[in-house]
Structures are given as structure tokens and as C-alpha cells.
Amino acid sequence: MPTPREIVDFSEDPAPPGASPWVGPKATERIELGAADPSWPARFDAVADRVRDALGPRALELHHVGSTSVPGLDAKPIIDVDLIVADPSDEAAWLPPLEAAGFELRVREPWWQGHRMLRSGDPVTNLHVFGPESAEPWKHRVFRDHLRRDAGDRERYASAKRAAAEQANRRGETTMDYNLRKQEVIREIYDRAFRAAGLI
């Protein structure tokens, strides 16, 4: 488990020179935000069952994160899932079973907490793979739980998402670009969430 200091730290190791996180072509897609859908938790449950069936005990933890995990929050209709495995770098141990279950590796950035991201459809899912010592999944859960409790910050985040989506779509940017456009508001909300959780 990461320390509180690691959880609240936003410093990131840069990619090595010439390295790209993308597996295959750099992805661009239109950012389509929709109203909260009460079926999203059940869709997560279905995805979680697929992952557990594929990996068995190698799936140490599975968490529904991101905007579809927050009731009442506008979101892209994409289920974000954090999967914790013993060693993300040991892809032979977990990637082939997930590929057989219909997941496709899209992002590999071992320089950033060992992160990998896989995509699947029906429902459209981003499956983020981390190790037990990674701080990012803890950030995701603190942020999610804060937004579930705090209606004001939930609306601030929704407004930032709508503005970022409009700009990203107009410029034909990637989802990573869209995420960067939200970053200032996200960091402000994180600060309040960390303080509420006693992490700072």
C-alpha cells in the first residue's frame, strides 16, 4: 500500500525519450458526455465478473472508478475500472487471459506506476492495470467518494468536463488532451478531498 504522502503527490516520471504510451496508433475519439445512467453500476458488475473469470486469484482488487461510478454525474458512457495485479510488468501472467476475454491493450506506460490500460466493448470499458504499491488507484477512490458526498464539487467537475469536451472535440484532440483540460479543477477538488480524508 502507498503512503499518504505518495497518495497526495502529483509529480510524475516523464516518459523516456522517444517512448509513447500508445500501443498502436495514437487514439482520437469524440468526447460524448451524457446524463448519469443508473445502469452503470450493473455494467461495472458485469465487467468485474468477466475480469474475475479470466484472472481468478490474480485479480487482487477491482474497483469502479471514474465518472460513471458517481451517481448524478454527467459522464462519457465508458466504465472505468481499476484492476490491481501483483506485478503489472509481468504481462504474461495477466494479459493473455484478458485478451481472450475480449480486452485489447491500448496504453502501456511502465514509467508511470506500471500503468497499462485495456479497452473492451459491451459495455465500453477502460480497464486500468496497476500494482499493489501504486498510488493512483487510491487517488481515484478518494476522488470518487468525495464527489459522491459533495454536490457542489460534483457540479464543479461536471461543468469543467463539459467545457473540456467542447474544446477537445473542436480541436480533434485525444482523451488524454481532454483530461489535461480538466486538470486545474480536478486538482482543486482533490485538495479538498484529501483534506476531508485526513491525508493532508
C-alpha positions as CSV (number, residue, x, y, z in Angstrom):
1,M,0.0,0.0,0.0
2,P,1.3,3.5,-0.8
3,T,1.9,6.0,2.0
4,P,-0.4,9.1,2.4
5,R,2.5,11.2,1.1
6,E,2.6,9.1,-2.1
7,I,-1.2,9.3,-2.5
8,V,-1.3,13.1,-2.4
9,D,1.7,13.5,-4.6
10,F,1.1,14.5,-8.2
11,S,4.6,14.5,-9.5
12,E,5.1,12.2,-12.4
13,D,8.0,10.5,-14.0
14,P,8.3,11.6,-17.6
15,A,8.3,9.1,-20.5
16,P,11.7,8.1,-21.6
17,P,12.9,9.9,-24.7
18,G,11.2,8.6,-27.8
19,A,8.7,6.5,-25.8
20,S,5.0,6.6,-26.4
21,P,2.3,5.2,-24.1
22,W,0.1,4.2,-27.1
23,V,0.0,0.6,-28.3
24,G,-0.8,1.1,-31.9
25,P,-1.9,4.5,-33.4
26,K,-2.5,7.4,-31.1
27,A,-6.2,7.3,-30.4
28,T,-8.6,10.2,-31.0
29,E,-12.3,10.0,-30.4
30,R,-15.1,12.4,-30.0
31,I,-15.9,13.1,-26.3
32,E,-19.6,12.4,-25.8
33,L,-20.9,13.4,-22.4
34,G,-24.3,12.1,-21.3
35,A,-26.5,12.3,-18.3
36,A,-25.9,9.8,-15.5
37,D,-27.2,6.4,-16.2
38,P,-28.5,4.3,-13.3
39,S,-27.4,1.1,-15.1
40,W,-23.7,2.0,-14.9
41,P,-23.1,0.1,-11.6
42,A,-24.6,-3.0,-13.0
43,R,-22.5,-2.7,-16.1
44,F,-19.4,-2.5,-13.9
45,D,-20.5,-5.6,-12.1
46,A,-20.7,-7.4,-15.4
47,V,-17.2,-6.3,-16.4
48,A,-15.8,-7.2,-13.0
49,D,-17.3,-10.7,-13.4
50,R,-15.5,-11.1,-16.8
51,V,-12.2,-10.0,-15.3
52,R,-12.5,-12.3,-12.3
53,D,-13.5,-15.2,-14.6
54,A,-10.4,-14.5,-16.7
55,L,-7.9,-14.0,-14.0
56,G,-9.2,-15.8,-10.9
57,P,-7.0,-15.0,-7.9
58,R,-4.6,-12.9,-10.0
59,A,-7.2,-10.1,-9.8
60,L,-6.3,-8.8,-6.4
61,E,-8.7,-5.9,-6.4
62,L,-11.3,-4.4,-8.8
63,H,-12.9,-1.0,-8.3
64,H,-15.4,1.0,-10.2
65,V,-13.9,4.5,-10.6
66,G,-14.3,7.5,-12.9
67,S,-17.4,9.5,-13.5
68,T,-19.7,6.5,-14.2
69,S,-19.1,5.5,-10.5
70,V,-20.6,8.7,-9.2
71,P,-24.4,8.9,-9.2
72,G,-25.8,12.0,-10.8
73,L,-22.6,13.0,-12.6
74,D,-22.6,13.6,-16.4
75,A,-20.1,11.2,-18.0
76,K,-18.8,9.6,-21.1
77,P,-20.6,6.2,-21.3
78,I,-17.4,4.4,-20.6
79,I,-16.9,2.2,-17.5
80,D,-13.6,2.9,-15.8
81,V,-12.2,0.1,-13.8
82,D,-9.0,-0.2,-11.7
83,L,-7.5,-3.7,-11.6
84,I,-4.8,-4.4,-9.1
85,V,-2.4,-7.3,-10.0
86,A,0.7,-8.5,-8.3
87,D,3.1,-7.2,-11.0
88,P,1.9,-5.2,-14.0
89,S,5.2,-5.7,-15.7
90,D,4.7,-9.4,-15.8
91,E,2.2,-9.2,-18.7
92,A,2.4,-12.9,-19.5
93,A,0.7,-13.6,-16.1
94,W,-2.4,-11.4,-16.8
95,L,-2.6,-10.0,-20.3
96,P,-3.3,-13.2,-22.4
97,P,-6.4,-14.2,-20.3
98,L,-7.8,-10.7,-20.5
99,E,-7.2,-10.6,-24.3
100,A,-9.1,-14.0,-24.5
101,A,-11.9,-12.3,-22.6
102,G,-12.2,-9.5,-25.2
103,F,-9.9,-6.8,-23.8
104,E,-7.3,-5.1,-26.0
105,L,-4.2,-3.4,-24.7
106,R,-4.2,0.2,-25.8
107,V,-1.8,2.0,-23.4
108,R,1.5,0.8,-21.8
109,E,3.4,3.3,-19.6
110,P,5.6,1.4,-17.2
111,W,7.4,4.6,-16.2
112,W,4.2,5.8,-14.5
113,Q,3.3,3.5,-11.7
114,G,3.4,0.5,-14.0
115,H,0.2,1.6,-15.7
116,R,-1.5,-0.3,-18.5
117,M,-4.9,0.3,-20.0
118,L,-7.1,-2.1,-21.9
119,R,-10.3,-1.4,-23.8
120,S,-13.3,-3.6,-24.3
121,G,-16.8,-3.1,-25.6
122,D,-20.3,-4.1,-24.5
123,P,-20.1,-2.1,-22.3
124,V,-17.3,0.1,-23.5
125,T,-14.7,-0.2,-20.7
126,N,-11.3,1.3,-19.8
127,L,-9.5,-1.3,-17.7
128,H,-6.6,0.3,-15.9
129,V,-4.0,-2.1,-14.5
130,F,-1.8,-1.2,-11.6
131,G,0.3,-2.9,-8.9
132,P,-0.4,-3.0,-5.1
133,E,2.0,-0.1,-4.4
134,S,0.6,2.2,-7.0
135,A,-0.9,5.4,-5.5
136,E,-3.2,6.3,-8.5
137,P,-6.0,3.8,-7.7
138,W,-6.1,5.3,-4.2
139,K,-6.4,8.8,-5.7
140,H,-9.3,7.5,-7.9
141,R,-11.2,6.2,-4.9
142,V,-10.7,9.2,-2.7
143,F,-11.9,11.4,-5.6
144,R,-14.9,9.2,-6.3
145,D,-16.0,9.0,-2.7
146,H,-15.7,12.8,-2.3
147,L,-17.8,13.5,-5.4
148,R,-20.4,11.1,-4.1
149,R,-20.7,13.2,-0.9
150,D,-20.2,16.7,-2.2
151,A,-22.8,18.1,-4.5
152,G,-21.0,21.4,-5.0
153,D,-17.8,19.8,-6.2
154,R,-19.8,17.3,-8.3
155,E,-21.3,20.2,-10.2
156,R,-18.0,22.0,-10.5
157,Y,-16.5,18.9,-12.0
158,A,-19.4,18.4,-14.4
159,S,-19.0,22.0,-15.6
160,A,-15.3,21.5,-16.2
161,K,-16.0,18.3,-18.1
162,R,-18.5,20.0,-20.4
163,A,-16.1,22.8,-21.2
164,A,-13.1,20.5,-21.7
165,A,-15.2,18.2,-24.0
166,E,-16.3,21.1,-26.2
167,Q,-12.8,22.3,-26.7
168,A,-11.3,18.9,-27.2
169,N,-13.9,18.0,-29.8
170,R,-13.5,21.3,-31.6
171,R,-9.7,20.6,-31.9
172,G,-9.8,16.9,-32.6
173,E,-7.8,16.0,-29.5
174,T,-7.3,12.7,-27.7
175,T,-8.9,11.7,-24.4
176,M,-5.6,12.4,-22.7
177,D,-5.8,16.0,-24.0
178,Y,-9.4,16.2,-22.7
179,N,-8.1,15.1,-19.3
180,L,-5.4,17.7,-19.2
181,R,-8.0,20.4,-19.9
182,K,-9.8,19.4,-16.7
183,Q,-6.7,19.2,-14.6
184,E,-6.8,22.6,-12.8
185,V,-10.3,22.0,-11.5
186,I,-9.5,18.3,-10.7
187,R,-6.5,19.3,-8.6
188,E,-8.6,21.9,-6.6
189,I,-11.2,19.2,-5.9
190,Y,-8.5,16.7,-5.0
191,D,-7.1,19.1,-2.4
192,R,-10.5,19.3,-0.7
193,A,-10.9,15.5,-0.9
194,F,-7.5,14.8,0.5
195,R,-8.2,17.2,3.4
196,A,-11.6,15.7,4.1
197,A,-10.0,12.2,4.2
198,G,-7.2,13.3,6.6
199,L,-4.4,12.7,4.1
200,I,-3.1,16.3,4.3
